[in-house]
Amino acid sequence: MRKNTLLLIMLMGFVGIVNAQTEVKNFQVHFKSDEYTLDQDDRNVLYQLMKQMQTNTYCEVVLKAHTDQDASATYNEELSAKRAKSVNDYLLENGISQQRISTYAFGESKPIKSNSNEFGKAQNRRVEIAVNYYSYSTVNDFLKLIGGNYKQSFTLKPDADNTIVAKNGLRVVLPKGSLETIDGKPLGKGELSMEIEEFFTANDAATQQLSTVADGKILESGGMFSVKVKQNGQELRLKDGKPMQVDLPSKNLQNNMQVFVPVLNSQGITEWKTTAQPFDLKPKKEIKLPHTKINVAQLRKAKEEVDVREIRGLEYYYKPLPIPKRPLPPKKHHEIAMASKHELFPWYERMFYPRFYVEKKVAEENATRIKLNQKNNARYASKFAAYELALDKYKVDSANFETSELASFRDWLNQSEVKFKEAKLILEKASFNKGVERFCELSEQEKLTSLNPKGMFISMTRPSVSQQFLYGTVMATLDRITELKDKSLLMAIGLYANKQSQIFIGVKEQERKWLYSNYVRNDFTADKLKNNSEFAGIFDNAQLDILKQREKLGMLEENTIVENIYSASLSNFGVYNCDRFSNTPPTQMAEIEIPYKGNARVSFFVPDMNSFIYAYHDAKDKYHLKLPIGKQVKMVVLGFNEKGEPVFQNTALTITGNQTIEPNVKVSTIFDIRNSLSRM
């Protein structure tokens, strides 16, 4: 009862949220140990929740499934996937389309309580359900909703030089005494704050409606940003002769970059005009991410003595004794139908023969046919009796075969499982050793800068490209052995026997393509980190050290990557773009037309120019723009259909000349759109 009351209270929180652009409600469904079915209480609450979801303008569901740490990591991943599927299936049964549901299975990797007691385990056996409610009426609203809030706020010291580093690496140096009010008066009392927005990626340009175009020409961009300073909510300005120094990190290293300022076009998209002021290029070494050093000698002691050449004697085929063949039932003859005068005599003969003669011939023919039917039936009965005897013998022979061969087959499976587990362990230890060495080298080279050293180490200990196929084959074979242990021998033969009647437990040719993606984990590494606190402490301490150093610099985001630095002294706060005009001649620009009806924004990203260009919408439901010929581009369509469902397209293509491109948008989720854009 307490569980129902709590969840019903949570359901009440959904009322009246549709006026907000985004509202997220979270709750959890819990499971008994080693189970993945929903109980009736959960079904009742989910049903009420689904009814409310169906009345909302638009909503999406994200399911994140978890387990406790009982059983192996592999088993728990599968169990969490089954739990996610149970909730997913219930949503489908109650009218929520699959396109609005995203599911994730984390296994035991993300506990919220300790697994050392039953209470903690019960809390960890859960599916987290996040229901995201969205409201938008225009494409602009839709894009803002996807992009989210980019604003970062920092407190300034009033009587000192201030150096602010934003989360993606933008560095702003504000000299002491450089601020005044908008009307040129001295500052009063009150807290000073700086507001920064960073736009460095195609994702940023797409969702914030920033195009890299100036005077109709394409710009090659190094990044965009916005800087404002306020006191008591009022914007301030820089004094004459007191500029701020801005250092802009960028992955696009180009000469002759200039400072551009924004102008808004008729469609509400930000374009640019040049100030002719240069952005100077600074060497990388002037700004360096903090790094940490570990005790490499201690880490190297954890390496295992192992030789991949020890893997041998792996068998994939089992040849049972000759299999009893099931007899085939006899084929039953169809009854011969009785003859009629119309069958035996054409109409013109019936006109001349007497009636008694016709009837006599019909009777004689039917007597013959009756004898034939009786003879066929007697022959079939004899054959069927023989078939039943053969079938009884087959059942006895099959039972004897199953009894005599099943024990031998399962012994072979058990022996094979031992060999393949040994091979798996050898491969994992070899990958573990390589990961240890690579991690130590990073530490020695002062390149250990990640905010998640443990995650980086886990990634490094995955099977190398040269070993992925063998490792994947071993893992897939172990999965098949587990599957076959509970099956009868005849079923195993039916599922996996080849033409030579051998049971094959390996990987078929058509299955090889997914080996490289399905089996990339290293259970040996996971177990060592889980069970050896001293070993895990190496990475935990490294992470704490990195966090402390980054916190001092205001660089707590993982993606704070400084590769190339542009620098400029700017006399005003505002929005800026580090760009240069593309040198593509007009004759190498193609006219592109995209026919599309609906609420959407159509744009193109040119990766090697770091340019993001919006297509312009005419009155005939067509979009137009010019793109450089020969360039690889990504076409991005963002919008929603007449039902309010998000539609999305992110397609790579090559511009070959003037062309019409037919869009191919698909219904998606805002959650998946964000993920796709973040990888551009």
C-alpha positions as CSV (number, residue, x, y, z in Angstrom):
1,M,0.0,0.0,0.0
2,R,2.8,2.4,0.8
3,K,4.4,1.7,-2.6
4,N,1.1,2.5,-4.4
5,T,0.6,5.7,-2.4
6,L,4.1,7.0,-3.1
7,L,3.8,6.3,-6.9
8,L,0.3,7.8,-7.1
9,I,1.6,11.0,-5.5
10,M,4.3,11.0,-8.1
11,L,1.6,10.6,-10.8
12,M,-0.2,13.7,-9.5
13,G,2.9,15.7,-10.2
14,F,2.3,15.4,-13.9
15,V,-0.8,17.5,-13.9
16,G,-0.4,21.0,-15.5
17,I,3.1,20.7,-16.9
18,V,2.3,21.0,-20.6
19,N,2.7,24.8,-20.6
20,A,6.4,24.4,-19.8
21,Q,8.9,23.7,-22.7
22,T,10.4,20.8,-20.9
23,E,9.4,18.9,-17.8
24,V,10.9,15.7,-16.6
25,K,9.3,13.3,-14.1
26,N,11.2,10.4,-12.7
27,F,10.2,7.2,-10.8
28,Q,11.4,3.7,-10.4
29,V,10.1,0.1,-10.7
30,H,11.8,-2.5,-8.5
31,F,12.2,-6.2,-9.0
32,K,12.8,-9.3,-6.9
33,S,16.1,-11.0,-7.1
34,D,16.8,-12.6,-10.5
35,E,13.4,-11.6,-11.8
36,Y,12.3,-9.3,-14.6
37,T,8.5,-9.4,-14.6
38,L,6.2,-6.6,-13.4
39,D,4.0,-7.2,-10.4
40,Q,0.4,-6.1,-10.4
41,D,1.0,-3.0,-8.3
42,D,3.5,-1.8,-10.8
43,R,1.2,-2.6,-13.7
44,N,-1.7,-0.6,-12.1
45,V,0.5,2.5,-11.5
46,L,2.0,2.3,-15.0
47,Y,-1.4,2.0,-16.5
48,Q,-2.5,5.3,-14.8
49,L,0.7,6.9,-15.9
50,M,0.2,5.8,-19.5
51,K,-3.3,7.3,-19.5
52,Q,-1.8,10.7,-18.5
53,M,0.9,10.4,-21.1
54,Q,-1.6,9.9,-23.9
55,T,-3.4,13.1,-23.0
56,N,-0.2,15.2,-23.1
57,T,0.9,17.3,-26.2
58,Y,4.1,15.2,-26.7
59,C,6.2,13.2,-24.4
60,E,9.1,10.6,-24.5
61,V,10.2,7.9,-22.1
62,V,13.7,6.9,-21.2
63,L,14.2,3.5,-19.5
64,K,17.4,2.8,-17.7
65,A,17.6,-0.8,-16.2
66,H,19.9,-2.0,-13.5
67,T,20.7,-5.0,-11.3
68,D,22.5,-5.7,-8.1
69,Q,25.9,-7.4,-8.1
70,D,24.8,-11.0,-7.6
71,A,25.8,-13.2,-10.6
72,S,28.3,-12.3,-13.3
73,A,28.6,-8.9,-15.1
74,T,27.5,-10.6,-18.3
75,Y,24.5,-12.2,-16.8
76,N,23.5,-8.9,-15.1
77,E,23.7,-7.0,-18.4
78,E,21.3,-9.5,-19.9
79,L,19.0,-9.4,-16.9
80,S,18.8,-5.6,-16.9
81,A,18.0,-5.7,-20.6
82,K,15.1,-8.1,-19.8
83,R,13.8,-5.7,-17.1
84,A,13.9,-2.8,-19.5
85,K,12.0,-4.9,-22.1
86,S,9.3,-5.7,-19.5
87,V,8.6,-2.1,-19.0
88,N,9.0,-1.3,-22.7
89,D,6.5,-4.0,-23.7
90,Y,4.0,-2.7,-21.2
91,L,4.2,0.8,-22.6
92,L,3.7,-0.6,-26.1
93,E,0.6,-2.6,-24.9
94,N,-0.9,0.7,-23.6
95,G,-0.5,2.7,-26.8
96,I,2.9,4.4,-26.5
97,S,4.8,4.0,-29.8
98,Q,8.3,2.4,-29.8
99,Q,9.6,5.6,-31.5
100,R,9.0,7.5,-28.3
101,I,10.8,5.0,-26.0
102,S,14.6,4.8,-25.5
103,T,15.9,1.9,-23.4
104,Y,19.3,1.3,-21.8
105,A,20.6,-1.7,-19.9
106,F,23.5,-1.0,-17.4
107,G,23.6,-4.3,-15.5
108,E,25.4,-3.9,-12.2
109,S,27.5,-0.9,-13.3
110,K,25.5,1.9,-11.7
111,P,24.3,1.1,-8.2
112,I,22.6,3.7,-6.1
113,K,23.1,1.8,-2.8
114,S,25.6,-0.5,-1.4
115,N,25.3,-4.2,-2.5
116,S,26.6,-5.4,0.9
117,N,23.1,-5.8,2.3
118,E,19.7,-6.9,1.1
119,F,18.2,-3.4,1.4
120,G,20.8,-1.9,-0.9
121,K,20.4,-4.8,-3.4
122,A,16.7,-4.3,-3.5
123,Q,17.2,-0.6,-4.3
124,N,19.6,-1.4,-7.1
125,R,17.3,-3.9,-8.8
126,R,15.3,-1.2,-10.6
127,V,14.3,0.4,-13.9
128,E,14.5,4.1,-13.8
129,I,11.7,5.7,-15.9
130,A,12.1,9.3,-17.0
131,V,9.1,10.8,-18.7
132,N,10.0,13.9,-20.6
133,Y,7.1,16.3,-21.5
134,Y,7.7,18.8,-24.2
135,S,5.8,21.8,-25.6
136,Y,6.6,23.7,-28.7
137,S,4.7,25.4,-31.5
138,T,7.4,26.7,-33.8
139,V,10.6,25.4,-35.2
140,N,12.6,28.0,-33.2
141,D,11.0,26.8,-30.0
142,F,11.8,23.2,-31.0
143,L,15.5,23.9,-31.7
144,K,15.9,25.8,-28.4
145,L,14.3,22.9,-26.6
146,I,16.8,20.5,-28.2
147,G,19.8,22.7,-27.6
148,G,19.1,23.5,-24.0
149,N,20.7,26.3,-22.0
150,Y,24.3,27.2,-22.9
151,K,24.7,30.0,-20.3
152,Q,27.4,29.7,-17.7
153,S,27.7,32.2,-14.8
154,F,30.8,33.2,-12.9
155,T,31.3,35.6,-10.0
156,L,33.9,38.3,-10.5
157,K,36.1,40.0,-8.0
158,P,35.4,43.8,-8.1
159,D,38.9,45.1,-7.3
160,A,41.2,42.6,-9.0
161,D,42.2,41.1,-12.3
162,N,39.8,38.3,-13.2
163,T,40.6,35.2,-15.3
164,I,37.6,33.0,-16.2
165,V,37.9,29.7,-17.9
166,A,34.5,28.3,-19.2
167,K,33.7,24.6,-19.3
168,N,34.8,24.1,-22.9
169,G,38.0,26.0,-22.5
170,L,37.2,29.6,-23.5
171,R,39.5,31.9,-21.4
172,V,38.6,35.5,-20.6
173,V,41.0,37.8,-18.9
174,L,39.3,41.0,-17.5
175,P,41.8,43.7,-16.2
176,K,41.2,45.4,-12.9
177,G,39.2,48.6,-13.2
178,S,38.0,47.9,-16.7
179,L,34.2,48.0,-16.1
180,E,31.7,50.8,-16.1
181,T,27.9,51.1,-16.5
182,I,26.3,51.3,-20.0
183,D,26.0,55.2,-19.7
184,G,29.7,55.5,-18.7
185,K,29.3,55.9,-14.9
186,P,31.4,54.2,-12.2
187,L,30.3,50.9,-10.7
188,G,28.1,50.9,-7.7
189,K,27.9,48.2,-5.0
190,G,26.6,44.8,-5.8
191,E,27.8,41.4,-7.0
192,L,29.6,41.3,-10.4
193,S,28.8,38.3,-12.6
194,M,30.1,37.2,-16.0
195,E,27.8,35.2,-18.4
196,I,29.5,33.1,-21.1
197,E,28.1,31.0,-23.9
198,E,30.4,28.7,-26.1
199,F,29.5,27.5,-29.5
200,F,32.2,25.3,-30.9
201,T,30.5,22.3,-32.6
202,A,28.0,21.6,-35.4
203,N,25.6,20.6,-32.6
204,D,25.8,24.1,-31.1
205,A,25.3,25.8,-34.5
206,A,22.3,23.5,-35.3
207,T,20.4,24.1,-32.1
208,Q,21.3,27.7,-31.5
209,Q,20.5,28.7,-35.2
210,L,24.0,30.0,-35.9
211,S,25.1,30.0,-39.5
212,T,28.6,30.5,-40.7
213,V,27.7,32.9,-43.6
214,A,28.7,36.6,-44.1
215,D,27.5,38.7,-47.0
216,G,26.2,35.5,-48.7
217,K,29.7,33.9,-48.5
218,I,30.6,30.8,-46.6
219,L,32.9,31.2,-43.6
220,E,35.4,28.7,-42.2
221,S,34.9,28.9,-38.5
222,G,37.1,28.4,-35.5
223,G,34.3,28.8,-33.0
224,M,31.8,31.3,-31.6
225,F,31.1,32.7,-28.1
226,S,29.3,35.3,-26.1
227,V,30.5,37.3,-23.1
228,K,28.4,39.6,-20.9
229,V,29.1,41.2,-17.5
230,K,26.3,42.3,-15.2
231,Q,25.9,44.0,-11.8
232,N,22.6,43.8,-10.0
233,G,21.0,42.5,-13.2
234,Q,22.2,45.5,-15.3
235,E,24.6,45.0,-18.2
236,L,28.0,46.7,-18.0
237,R,30.5,47.7,-20.7
238,L,34.3,47.9,-21.0
239,K,36.1,51.3,-20.5
240,D,37.9,52.8,-23.4
241,G,41.5,51.5,-23.6
242,K,40.6,48.6,-21.2
243,P,39.9,45.6,-23.5
244,M,39.3,42.1,-22.4
245,Q,41.7,39.3,-23.6
246,V,40.0,36.2,-25.0
247,D,41.7,32.9,-25.8
248,L,39.5,30.6,-27.9
249,P,40.3,26.8,-28.1
250,S,39.7,25.3,-31.5
251,K,40.1,22.1,-33.5
252,N,40.1,24.1,-36.8
253,L,43.7,25.5,-37.2
254,Q,43.7,28.2,-39.9
255,N,45.6,31.4,-40.7
256,N,44.1,34.8,-41.3
257,M,41.1,34.3,-39.0
258,Q,39.2,37.5,-38.1
259,V,36.7,38.7,-35.5
260,F,33.1,38.7,-36.8
261,V,30.1,40.1,-35.1
262,P,26.5,39.0,-35.6
263,V,23.6,40.2,-37.7
264,L,20.1,38.6,-37.7
265,N,18.6,37.7,-41.1
266,S,14.9,37.7,-42.1
267,Q,14.5,34.1,-40.9
268,G,15.8,34.7,-37.4
269,I,19.2,33.0,-38.2
270,T,22.4,34.6,-37.0
271,E,24.8,35.5,-39.7
272,W,28.0,37.6,-39.5
273,K,29.9,40.6,-40.7
274,T,33.7,41.1,-40.3
275,T,35.4,43.7,-38.2
276,A,38.7,43.1,-40.0
277,Q,40.3,42.6,-36.6
278,P,42.5,39.5,-36.6
279,F,42.4,36.6,-34.3
280,D,46.1,35.8,-33.5
281,L,47.1,32.1,-33.4
282,K,48.8,31.0,-30.2
283,P,50.9,27.9,-29.8
284,K,49.3,25.0,-28.1
285,K,51.9,24.9,-25.3
286,E,50.7,28.2,-23.8
287,I,47.6,26.5,-22.4
288,K,47.9,22.9,-21.1
289,L,45.4,20.7,-19.4
290,P,46.3,19.5,-16.0
291,H,47.6,15.9,-15.8
292,T,48.3,13.4,-13.0
293,K,51.0,10.9,-12.4
294,I,50.4,7.4,-10.9
295,N,52.7,4.9,-9.3
296,V,53.6,3.1,-12.5
297,A,55.7,0.5,-10.7
298,Q,52.7,-0.5,-8.5
299,L,50.4,-0.7,-11.6
300,R,52.9,-2.8,-13.6
301,K,53.0,-5.3,-10.7
302,A,49.4,-6.1,-11.5
303,K,50.3,-7.4,-14.9
304,E,49.7,-11.2,-15.5
305,E,52.1,-13.8,-16.8
306,V,50.3,-15.0,-19.9
307,D,51.0,-16.1,-23.4
308,V,48.3,-16.1,-26.1
309,R,50.1,-19.0,-27.8
310,E,48.9,-21.1,-25.0
311,I,45.4,-21.1,-26.6
312,R,45.1,-24.4,-28.4
313,G,42.8,-27.4,-28.6
314,L,39.6,-25.5,-29.2
315,E,37.0,-27.7,-30.8
316,Y,33.8,-26.4,-32.4
317,Y,32.3,-29.7,-33.7
318,Y,30.7,-32.7,-31.9
319,K,30.0,-35.8,-33.9
320,P,27.3,-38.0,-32.3
321,L,26.5,-41.6,-33.3
322,P,24.3,-42.1,-36.3
323,I,21.0,-40.5,-35.6
324,P,17.8,-42.6,-35.9
325,K,15.8,-41.5,-38.8
326,R,12.1,-40.8,-38.3
327,P,10.0,-43.0,-40.7
328,L,7.7,-41.2,-43.2
329,P,4.0,-41.9,-43.1
330,P,2.6,-43.6,-46.2
331,K,0.8,-41.5,-48.8
332,K,-2.9,-42.2,-48.8
333,H,-4.6,-42.5,-52.3
334,H,-7.5,-40.3,-53.0
335,E,-10.9,-42.1,-53.3
336,I,-11.8,-42.6,-56.9
337,A,-15.1,-40.8,-57.4
338,M,-18.2,-42.7,-58.7
339,A,-18.8,-42.4,-62.4
340,S,-21.8,-40.7,-64.0
341,K,-23.5,-41.0,-67.4
342,H,-22.1,-37.5,-68.3
343,E,-18.6,-38.7,-67.6
344,L,-18.8,-42.0,-69.6
345,F,-21.0,-40.9,-72.5
346,P,-20.9,-37.6,-74.5
347,W,-24.2,-36.0,-75.1
348,Y,-24.4,-37.1,-78.7
349,E,-24.0,-40.8,-77.7
350,R,-26.6,-40.5,-75.0
351,M,-29.1,-39.5,-77.8
352,F,-28.6,-42.9,-79.6
353,Y,-28.0,-45.4,-76.8
354,P,-31.0,-46.8,-74.8
355,R,-31.3,-45.6,-71.3
356,F,-31.0,-49.1,-69.8
357,Y,-27.7,-49.6,-71.7
358,V,-26.2,-46.4,-70.3
359,E,-27.2,-47.2,-66.8
360,K,-25.8,-50.7,-67.1
361,K,-22.4,-49.4,-68.3
362,V,-22.3,-46.8,-65.4
363,A,-23.1,-49.5,-62.9
364,E,-20.3,-51.8,-64.3
365,E,-17.8,-48.9,-64.1
366,N,-18.7,-48.0,-60.6
367,A,-18.3,-51.7,-59.5
368,T,-14.8,-51.6,-60.9
369,R,-14.0,-48.4,-59.1
370,I,-15.3,-49.7,-55.8
371,K,-13.0,-52.7,-56.1
372,L,-10.0,-50.4,-56.8
373,N,-10.9,-48.2,-53.8
374,Q,-11.1,-51.2,-51.6
375,K,-7.8,-52.5,-52.9
376,N,-6.1,-49.1,-52.3
377,N,-7.5,-48.8,-48.8
378,A,-6.3,-52.3,-47.9
379,R,-2.8,-51.5,-49.3
380,Y,-2.7,-48.2,-47.3
381,A,-3.9,-49.9,-44.1
382,S,-1.0,-52.4,-44.5
383,K,1.5,-49.7,-45.1
384,F,0.2,-47.6,-42.2
385,A,0.4,-50.6,-39.8
386,A,4.0,-51.1,-40.9
387,Y,4.6,-47.3,-40.4
388,E,3.2,-47.4,-36.9
389,L,5.6,-50.3,-36.1
390,A,8.5,-48.4,-37.5
391,L,7.5,-45.2,-35.6
392,D,7.3,-47.2,-32.3
393,K,10.8,-48.5,-33.1
394,Y,12.0,-45.0,-33.9
395,K,10.7,-43.7,-30.6
396,V,12.5,-46.5,-28.7
397,D,15.7,-45.9,-30.8
398,S,15.5,-42.2,-30.2
399,A,15.1,-42.5,-26.5
400,N,18.0,-45.0,-26.4
401,F,20.0,-42.6,-28.6
402,E,19.2,-39.6,-26.3
403,T,20.1,-41.6,-23.2
404,S,23.3,-43.1,-24.5
405,E,24.6,-39.9,-26.3
406,L,23.3,-37.1,-24.1
407,A,25.7,-37.7,-21.2
408,S,28.6,-37.9,-23.7
409,F,27.4,-34.7,-25.4
410,R,27.1,-32.8,-22.1
411,D,30.5,-34.0,-21.0
412,W,31.9,-32.7,-24.2
413,L,30.1,-29.4,-23.6
414,N,31.5,-29.1,-20.1
415,Q,35.1,-29.9,-21.3
416,S,34.7,-27.4,-24.1
417,E,33.4,-24.7,-21.7
418,V,36.5,-25.1,-19.5
419,K,38.8,-24.8,-22.6
420,F,37.0,-21.8,-24.0
421,K,36.9,-20.1,-20.6
422,E,40.6,-20.6,-20.3
423,A,41.1,-19.1,-23.7
424,K,38.9,-16.1,-22.8
425,L,40.9,-15.5,-19.6
426,I,44.2,-15.7,-21.5
427,L,42.9,-13.2,-24.1
428,E,41.6,-10.9,-21.4
429,K,44.8,-11.0,-19.4
430,A,46.8,-10.3,-22.5
431,S,44.6,-7.3,-23.3
432,F,44.8,-6.2,-19.6
433,N,48.6,-6.3,-19.8
434,K,48.6,-4.1,-22.9
435,G,46.2,-1.7,-21.2
436,V,48.4,-1.4,-18.1
437,E,51.4,-0.6,-20.3
438,R,49.6,2.0,-22.3
439,F,48.2,3.6,-19.2
440,C,51.6,3.8,-17.6
441,E,53.1,5.3,-20.8
442,L,50.5,8.1,-20.7
443,S,51.4,8.8,-17.1
444,E,55.1,8.9,-17.9
445,Q,54.5,11.2,-20.9
446,E,52.4,13.6,-18.7
447,K,49.3,12.9,-20.9
448,L,47.0,11.5,-18.3
449,T,44.4,14.3,-18.3
450,S,41.1,12.4,-18.4
451,L,38.4,13.2,-15.8
452,N,37.7,9.4,-15.7
453,P,41.0,7.5,-15.5
454,K,39.2,4.3,-14.5
455,G,36.9,4.4,-17.6
456,M,39.9,5.2,-19.8
457,F,41.8,2.2,-18.4
458,I,38.8,-0.1,-18.9
459,S,38.6,1.1,-22.5
460,M,42.4,0.4,-23.0
461,T,42.1,-3.2,-21.8
462,R,39.4,-4.1,-24.3
463,P,40.6,-6.7,-26.9
464,S,42.8,-5.1,-29.6
465,V,41.7,-5.0,-33.2
466,S,43.9,-8.0,-34.0
467,Q,42.3,-10.1,-31.2
468,Q,38.7,-8.9,-31.5
469,F,37.7,-11.7,-33.9
470,L,39.2,-14.5,-31.8
471,Y,37.8,-13.0,-28.6
472,G,34.4,-12.5,-30.1
473,T,34.4,-16.1,-31.4
474,V,35.3,-17.5,-28.0
475,M,32.6,-15.4,-26.3
476,A,30.0,-16.3,-28.8
477,T,30.9,-20.0,-28.4
478,L,30.6,-19.8,-24.6
479,D,27.1,-18.3,-25.1
480,R,26.1,-21.1,-27.3
481,I,27.5,-23.7,-24.9
482,T,25.3,-22.2,-22.1
483,E,22.3,-22.3,-24.4
484,L,22.9,-26.0,-25.3
485,K,23.4,-27.2,-21.8
486,D,19.6,-27.3,-21.1
487,K,18.6,-28.6,-24.5
488,S,18.1,-32.2,-25.6
489,L,20.6,-33.8,-27.9
490,L,18.0,-34.1,-30.7
491,M,17.1,-30.4,-30.3
492,A,20.7,-29.4,-30.4
493,I,21.1,-31.4,-33.6
494,G,18.0,-29.8,-35.1
495,L,19.4,-26.3,-34.3
496,Y,23.1,-26.5,-35.0
497,A,23.9,-29.7,-37.0
498,N,25.6,-29.4,-40.4
499,K,25.2,-31.6,-43.4
500,Q,27.6,-34.1,-41.9
501,S,25.4,-34.3,-38.8
502,Q,28.0,-32.6,-36.7
503,I,26.9,-30.1,-34.0
504,F,28.7,-26.8,-34.6
505,I,29.0,-24.5,-31.6
506,G,31.2,-21.8,-33.2
507,V,30.3,-18.7,-35.3
508,K,28.8,-19.0,-38.7
509,E,30.0,-16.8,-41.6
510,Q,26.9,-14.6,-41.6
511,E,27.3,-14.0,-37.8
512,R,30.9,-12.7,-37.9
513,K,29.9,-9.1,-38.7
514,W,28.6,-8.4,-35.2
515,L,31.5,-10.0,-33.3
516,Y,33.4,-6.7,-33.3
517,S,30.6,-4.8,-31.6
518,N,29.0,-7.3,-29.3
519,Y,32.0,-8.6,-27.5
520,V,34.3,-5.7,-26.6
521,R,34.3,-5.9,-22.8
522,N,37.0,-7.3,-20.5
523,D,35.5,-9.2,-17.6
524,F,39.0,-9.8,-16.0
525,T,39.5,-6.0,-15.8
526,A,36.0,-5.5,-14.4
527,D,36.5,-8.2,-11.7
528,K,39.9,-6.9,-10.7
529,L,38.6,-3.4,-10.3
530,K,35.6,-4.7,-8.4
531,N,37.3,-7.1,-6.0
532,N,40.7,-5.4,-5.5
533,S,40.3,-2.2,-3.7
534,E,44.0,-1.4,-3.6
535,F,44.1,-1.8,-7.4
536,A,41.0,0.3,-8.0
537,G,42.4,3.0,-5.6
538,I,45.1,3.8,-8.1
539,F,42.5,5.1,-10.5
540,D,40.3,6.7,-7.9
541,N,43.3,8.7,-6.5
542,A,44.2,9.8,-10.1
543,Q,40.7,11.0,-10.6
544,L,40.7,13.0,-7.4
545,D,44.0,14.6,-8.3
546,I,42.7,15.6,-11.7
547,L,39.5,17.0,-10.3
548,K,41.3,19.2,-7.8
549,Q,43.6,20.6,-10.5
550,R,40.7,21.2,-12.9
551,E,38.6,22.8,-10.2
552,K,41.2,25.4,-9.6
553,L,41.2,26.3,-13.3
554,G,37.4,26.1,-13.8
555,M,37.8,23.2,-16.2
556,L,35.6,20.5,-14.7
557,E,34.0,19.3,-18.0
558,E,35.5,16.2,-19.7
559,N,35.4,17.9,-23.2
560,T,37.6,20.7,-22.1
561,I,40.1,19.9,-24.9
562,V,42.6,22.6,-25.9
563,E,44.2,21.9,-29.2
564,N,44.8,25.2,-30.9
565,I,44.3,28.7,-29.3
566,Y,43.1,31.8,-31.0
567,S,43.6,35.1,-29.1
568,A,42.2,38.6,-29.5
569,S,41.8,41.8,-27.5
570,L,38.1,42.8,-27.6
571,S,36.8,46.3,-26.7
572,N,33.1,45.3,-26.2
573,F,31.1,42.5,-24.6
574,G,28.8,40.6,-26.9
575,V,28.7,37.7,-29.4
576,Y,31.8,36.9,-31.5
577,N,32.9,34.5,-34.2
578,C,36.4,33.5,-35.1
579,D,36.2,33.1,-38.9
580,R,37.7,33.6,-42.3
581,F,36.1,33.8,-45.7
582,S,36.2,30.5,-47.7
583,N,38.5,30.7,-50.8
584,T,36.1,28.5,-52.9
585,P,35.5,30.4,-56.2
586,P,31.9,31.1,-57.3
587,T,32.3,28.7,-60.2
588,Q,32.8,25.9,-57.7
589,M,29.6,26.6,-55.8
590,A,26.6,24.4,-56.6
591,E,22.9,25.4,-56.4
592,I,21.1,23.0,-54.0
593,E,17.4,22.7,-53.8
594,I,15.5,20.7,-51.2
595,P,11.7,20.2,-51.6
596,Y,10.1,19.8,-48.2
597,K,6.7,20.6,-46.7
598,G,6.4,20.9,-43.0
599,N,7.8,22.6,-39.9
600,A,11.6,22.1,-40.1
601,R,15.0,23.8,-40.4
602,V,17.2,22.4,-43.2
603,S,21.0,22.9,-42.9
604,F,24.3,21.5,-44.0
605,F,27.5,20.9,-42.1
606,V,30.8,21.0,-44.0
607,P,33.3,19.2,-41.7
608,D,36.6,20.1,-43.3
609,M,35.7,23.8,-43.3
610,N,33.9,23.6,-39.9
611,S,31.1,25.5,-41.6
612,F,27.3,25.3,-40.8
613,I,25.0,26.7,-43.5
614,Y,21.2,27.1,-43.3
615,A,19.0,26.6,-46.4
616,Y,16.5,29.4,-47.1
617,H,12.8,28.6,-47.3
618,D,10.8,30.1,-50.2
619,A,7.0,30.4,-50.7
620,K,6.9,27.1,-52.7
621,D,7.9,24.8,-49.9
622,K,11.5,24.6,-51.2
623,Y,14.8,25.3,-49.5
624,H,17.8,26.7,-51.3
625,L,21.5,27.3,-50.6
626,K,24.9,27.1,-52.3
627,L,27.5,24.5,-51.3
628,P,31.1,23.9,-52.5
629,I,31.4,21.2,-55.2
630,G,33.3,18.1,-54.2
631,K,32.9,18.5,-50.5
632,Q,31.6,15.9,-48.1
633,V,28.7,17.4,-46.2
634,K,26.1,16.3,-43.6
635,M,22.5,17.3,-44.3
636,V,20.5,18.0,-41.1
637,V,16.8,18.3,-41.0
638,L,15.2,19.2,-37.7
639,G,11.5,19.8,-37.1
640,F,8.2,18.1,-36.2
641,N,5.2,16.7,-38.1
642,E,1.5,17.5,-38.0
643,K,1.2,15.2,-34.9
644,G,3.8,17.2,-33.1
645,E,6.3,14.3,-33.2
646,P,10.0,15.2,-33.8
647,V,11.3,14.4,-37.2
648,F,15.0,14.2,-38.0
649,Q,17.6,13.5,-40.7
650,N,21.4,13.4,-40.4
651,T,22.7,12.1,-43.7
652,A,26.3,12.2,-45.2
653,L,26.6,13.0,-48.9
654,T,28.9,14.5,-51.5
655,I,28.1,17.6,-53.5
656,T,28.7,16.8,-57.1
657,G,27.1,19.8,-58.8
658,N,23.7,21.6,-59.0
659,Q,21.2,19.1,-57.7
660,T,17.8,18.5,-56.0
661,I,18.1,16.6,-52.8
662,E,15.0,14.7,-51.6
663,P,14.9,14.7,-47.8
664,N,14.3,11.4,-45.9
665,V,13.2,12.5,-42.5
666,K,12.1,9.9,-39.9
667,V,10.1,10.2,-36.7
668,S,12.6,10.2,-33.8
669,T,12.9,11.2,-30.2
670,I,14.3,14.4,-28.8
671,F,16.6,12.2,-26.7
672,D,18.0,10.4,-29.7
673,I,18.2,13.6,-31.7
674,R,20.4,15.1,-29.0
675,N,22.6,12.1,-29.0
676,S,23.0,12.1,-32.8
677,L,23.8,15.8,-32.9
678,S,26.4,15.5,-30.1
679,R,28.3,13.1,-32.3
680,M,28.6,15.4,-35.3
